[in-house]
């Protein structure tokens, strides 16, 4: 079992400290949420783990491997997959070619290996029937499925999902939840940050709540919902799952 750890992360922009001493961990096959009010620092924390933002202090580790100074592609090789909020597929490529473009970065696979992996991903995410459709023609739910298949094409140990529930209809939200459960069943650790608190808390085993750049609570959804400070600064007193 692998563990992704962020230890004592800190970040300042000019004189403003936006993240201070935030630590969290994700195990293989665990679904974890990183949540908080707008401007609380959660997105900066998330980006420091992905490698989009360099931490001023702290470390990011996969087991004992320190990837803190690795760029995004280095962290991807170490096992951190990333799905951005923005559409990341190539609009003018077919679904199959979108996935193959990522598989071609897998130097350990030969041509037949890449083809087999492509067919496996198309079937796994139920997108074989749209394999020849262009990226620009996909619905929100179809696009998300293709993007997650692309993220898995790198064979990650962990996948970080940035706003996975944004911009999709209610049916697709349920669909994406099932995909996340599927990732868990495959032994992949999942870290989610999303403004959709209800959907994220519903699916997470553990959530970390950040406010004013600091970690103010962690635990399962029941623990988070019972926390008075979380109610005061984030959820409100009437929030229910």
C-alpha positions in Angstrom: 0.0 0.0 0.0 1.3 3.5 -0.9 0.7 6.7 0.9 0.8 10.3 -0.5 1.8 12.7 2.2 1.8 16.5 2.3 3.8 17.7 5.4 3.8 21.2 6.9 3.0 23.0 3.6 3.3 26.8 3.6 3.0 29.4 0.9 3.1 33.2 0.9 2.5 35.7 -1.9 4.4 38.9 -1.2 3.6 39.7 2.5 0.4 37.6 2.6 0.6 34.0 3.9 -2.1 32.0 2.2 -1.2 28.5 3.5 0.4 27.8 6.9 1.5 24.4 8.2 -1.0 22.2 6.4 -0.4 18.4 6.5 -2.6 15.6 5.1 -2.3 12.1 3.8 -4.0 9.8 1.3 -3.6 6.0 1.3 -4.1 3.7 -1.6 -7.8 3.1 -2.2 -8.8 6.0 0.0 -11.1 8.9 -1.0 -10.1 12.1 0.6 -11.6 15.6 0.3 -9.8 18.9 0.7 -12.5 21.6 1.3 -13.0 25.1 2.6 -14.5 28.5 1.9 -13.5 30.6 -1.1 -10.0 32.1 -0.6 -9.3 29.8 2.3 -6.1 28.4 0.7 -7.4 24.9 -0.2 -6.7 25.4 -4.0 -3.1 26.5 -3.2 -2.6 23.4 -1.0 -4.0 21.2 -3.8 -1.7 22.9 -6.4 1.3 22.5 -4.2 0.7 18.7 -4.0 0.1 18.5 -7.8 3.2 20.6 -8.5 1.5 23.6 -10.1 2.6 25.8 -7.2 6.0 25.5 -5.5 5.7 25.3 -1.7 7.8 27.8 0.4 8.0 25.2 3.1 7.0 21.6 3.7 7.3 18.4 1.7 5.3 16.2 -0.6 6.1 12.5 -0.4 5.0 9.2 -2.0 6.0 6.8 0.7 9.6 7.7 1.3 10.2 9.4 -2.1 10.4 13.2 -1.7 8.8 14.8 -4.8 8.7 18.3 -3.4 11.1 19.7 -5.9 9.8 17.7 -8.9 7.8 19.5 -11.6 4.4 18.1 -12.5 5.7 15.6 -15.1 8.2 14.3 -12.5 5.4 13.8 -10.0 3.3 12.1 -12.7 6.1 9.6 -13.3 6.3 9.0 -9.5 2.6 8.2 -9.5 0.5 11.4 -9.0 -2.2 11.7 -11.7 -4.1 15.0 -12.1 -7.4 15.9 -13.6 -7.8 19.7 -13.9 -11.2 21.5 -13.6 -10.8 23.0 -17.1 -11.4 20.8 -20.2 -8.2 19.0 -20.8 -9.0 16.9 -23.9 -7.8 17.7 -27.4 -11.0 19.0 -29.1 -10.0 18.0 -32.6 -8.8 14.5 -31.8 -11.0 11.4 -31.4 -11.6 9.9 -28.0 -9.3 7.0 -28.9 -6.6 9.3 -30.1 -6.9 11.5 -27.0 -6.1 8.5 -24.8 -3.4 7.2 -27.1 -1.7 10.5 -27.0 -1.1 9.9 -23.3 -0.3 6.2 -23.7 2.5 7.2 -26.1 4.4 8.8 -23.1 4.6 5.3 -21.5 8.0 4.3 -22.7 7.7 0.8 -21.0 4.8 -0.1 -23.4 5.4 -1.2 -27.0 2.9 -0.6 -29.8 0.8 -3.7 -29.0 0.9 -2.9 -25.3 -0.4 0.6 -25.9 -3.2 -0.7 -28.1 -4.2 -3.3 -25.4 -4.2 -0.6 -22.7 -6.3 1.7 -25.0 -8.9 -1.0 -25.5 -8.9 -1.8 -21.8 -9.5 1.9 -20.8 -12.2 2.4 -23.5 -14.1 -0.6 -22.0 -13.4 0.2 -18.4 -15.0 3.7 -18.7 -17.8 2.6 -21.1 -16.6 4.9 -23.9 -15.9 2.3 -26.7 -19.1 3.4 -28.5 -17.7 7.0 -28.8 -14.1 6.1 -29.6 -14.2 7.8 -33.0 -16.1 10.9 -31.8 -14.1 14.2 -31.6 -13.4 15.8 -28.3 -15.4 18.9 -29.2 -18.6 16.8 -29.7 -18.7 15.2 -26.3 -21.3 15.9 -23.5 -20.0 17.1 -20.1 -20.3 13.6 -18.6 -18.6 11.9 -21.6 -15.8 14.5 -21.5 -15.2 13.8 -17.8 -15.1 10.0 -18.5 -12.5 10.5 -21.3 -10.4 12.9 -19.1 -10.4 10.4 -16.2 -9.4 7.6 -18.7 -6.6 9.8 -19.9 -5.5 10.5 -16.3 -5.4 6.7 -15.7 -3.4 6.1 -18.9 -0.3 7.2 -17.0 -0.9 4.3 -14.5 -1.0 6.5 -11.4 -1.0 5.4 -7.7 -3.0 8.5 -6.8 -5.3 10.8 -8.8 -6.1 14.4 -7.8 -9.4 15.7 -9.0 -9.9 19.4 -9.2 -13.6 20.3 -9.2 -14.8 17.0 -10.7 -18.5 17.8 -10.2 -18.3 21.3 -11.8 -20.2 21.9 -14.9 -22.0 18.5 -15.1 -25.7 17.7 -14.8 -27.1 15.7 -11.8 -27.1 12.4 -13.7 -23.4 12.9 -14.6 -22.6 13.7 -10.9 -23.9 10.2 -10.0 -21.9 8.8 -12.9 -18.7 10.5 -11.7 -19.2 9.2 -8.1 -19.4 5.7 -9.5 -16.1 6.3 -11.4 -14.5 7.5 -8.2 -15.7 4.4 -6.3 -14.2 2.4 -9.2 -10.8 4.1 -8.8 -11.0 3.3 -5.1 -11.7 -0.4 -5.9 -8.6 -0.4 -8.2 -6.5 0.6 -5.2 -6.0 4.2 -6.4 -5.9 6.9 -3.8 -8.2 9.9 -4.7 -7.9 13.5 -3.5 -10.9 15.7 -4.4 -11.2 19.5 -4.0 -14.6 20.9 -5.1 -17.0 23.7 -4.3 -19.8 21.1 -4.3 -19.5 20.3 -0.6 -22.5 18.0 -0.4 -21.3 15.7 -3.2 -17.7 15.7 -2.0 -18.5 15.0 1.7 -21.0 12.3 0.6 -18.2 10.3 -1.2 -15.2 11.0 1.0 -14.0 8.7 3.8 -11.9 11.5 5.2 -12.1 15.3 4.7 -9.7 18.1 5.6 -11.2 21.5 6.1 -9.0 24.6 5.5 -9.9 28.1 6.6 -7.7 31.2 6.5 -4.8 29.0 5.3 -4.9 26.6 8.2 -6.3 23.2 8.8 -9.2 23.5 11.2 -10.8 20.0 11.0 -10.2 16.5 9.7 -12.3 13.4 9.9 -15.2 11.5 8.3 -18.3 13.4 7.2 -20.1 12.9 10.6 -17.1 14.4 12.4 -16.9 17.4 10.0 -20.7 18.0 10.3 -20.5 18.0 14.1 -17.6 20.5 14.2 -18.8 23.9 15.5 -16.0 25.9 13.9 -16.6 24.3 10.5 -20.3 25.2 10.9 -19.4 28.7 11.8 -17.0 29.5 9.0 -18.0 27.2 6.2 -21.1 25.0 6.3 -23.6 27.1 8.3 -25.7 25.6 11.1 -28.5 24.3 8.9 -26.3 22.2 6.5 -27.3 18.5 6.2 -26.1 15.7 4.0 
